[in-house]
Amino acid sequence: MRIAITIIILSFITGCASITKESRWIDAGDNPAQLLVYRDAGGHSKAMAANFGSSQHYIVDIMEKEFIDILLPPGEEIFKTAGDGSTGGTFKITLSPNTKTCLKIEPNPAQWAAVAIPILLAVIPAYNVNEVECPSEDYLASFKRLSIEL
């Protein structure tokens, strides 16, 4: 009985965890790198925003069919993403000057295990981030462009 109560309490705590978001980003400087981050429709996390940001700060919540296009300083960068109530994941990439890099946020299929065992929300990231070929402007025409205040 104690184990069941402990699991319920831990599931509640991890499910209610919030993510601190800050709308700060460093100056892109001369010869910036362009980063496009988008999220398609579909998947098991339709109603949950994907929190996306640098290794220090989440800067934007991305829902399905939304994207953000930002300029950053070139170089190696670690990005992170998470869903409210789940653990976050990281993604390391090297951004090149005057080059567009595209990242796609997708629901992590391993999250289905949390349906049966809610405590897994604390250890399985809600989203995966993958570098992909950049989508066409026509493809993104039906998406909502997000902006951040720098």
N, C-alpha and C positions, 0 to 999 in steps of 0.2 A: 504494500500500500504506500509506504514511504517513497519508493522508487517512482511510482505513478504520479504522486503529488509533485515530486521534484521535477520530473519531466514536464508536467503541465506548467509549473512555475517558470522553468527555464524557457519553454516554448513561448510563453507570454512575454517574458522579458526580451528575448531576441526578436520577437515579432513586433515589438513596440519601439525598438531602437530607432533613433532618428539620426540623420546625417547632417553635420554642420556644413553649410554651403557658403562660400565666399566668392564674390564676383570680382576677384582681383586676378590679374595676369601680368606678367612682365612685359615690358616694351619690346616689340618685335624688332626694332632697329632697322638698319640698312639690309637689303637683300633678304627679306623674311621668307620663311617657308609658309606655304598655305596648307591648312589642315581642314578637311571636310569630314565630319562625323555624322553618320545617319543611321536611322533605324527603320527597317521595313515593317510592314504590317504582318500579323500572324504570330502564332506562338502562344504559350500558356501564360504570358505575363502582360496581356493586353492592357489591363487597367493600372499597371505599375510603371512609374517613371524609371528610366535608367539614369542614375546620377552619374555625371561624367566630369572629369577634371584632371588637373595635374596631380603629381604625387603629394602635393601639400593641400590642395583645396578642390572641392567639387565646385564647378562653375555653372553647370546647367543641368536641368532635368529634361531628358529627351523621351517623348512618348512615341508611339508608332506613327510612321509617316511624317517624321520631323527630322530636320538636319540643322547643323551649325557649320559655318564656314568662317574660320578665323586665321589670322596671321600670327605666327610665332617666330621667335628667334631660331635659326637653324641649330642643329646639334642633337645629341641624344636626349631623349625625354621619356619619362615614365608617366603614363596615364593610368588613371584608375576609374573603375565603374562599379556601381553597386545599385541594388534595389533597396527601397526602404524595408527594414526588417531583415535584411540578409547580409551576409558577409560580402566584402568587396573583392574584386580581382584587379590585377595590374597587367599592364602591357607596355613593354619597352620598344621604342622605335627611334631611328635616326632620321631627323628631318633635314632635308637638303635645301640650300638657299634657292630661291626662285623656282621651287618645285612644288607641285600639288600632291599631297598624300591623302588617301582616303581610308577611313576606318568605318567598319560596319559593326554595330552593336546588335547582338542576337541573344535571345533567351537561351540560357544554359539548359539543355535537356536533362542534365543530371538533377536539376531542381525537382523533377517529378518524384524523386525518392523522398523529398520532404513532405509530400502528401501523406505517405505512410508513416514517416518518422519525422515529426516536426522539428526535433532538436537539430536535424541536419541543416536547417536554415542558417545555423551559426557557422557552418564550415563549408558549405557549397555555395560558390558565387552565383548570383541570380543571372548574370549576363557574361557572355564571352565577347571580347573585342578582337576583330581580325582585320589585318590590312588587306584591302581588296583593290581590284581595278576600279577606277573612279567611274561612277555612273554618269550617264549622259544628262545634259540639261533637260531633255525631253522626259527622261525617267523621273527626275526630281521635280518636274513641273507640278505634280499632284501632291508634293510634300509641303509642309509648312516650314519656312525658314525661321529659325530662332536667332535671337541676338543676345549678346551679353553686354553689360555696361562695364567697360574697362576703367 
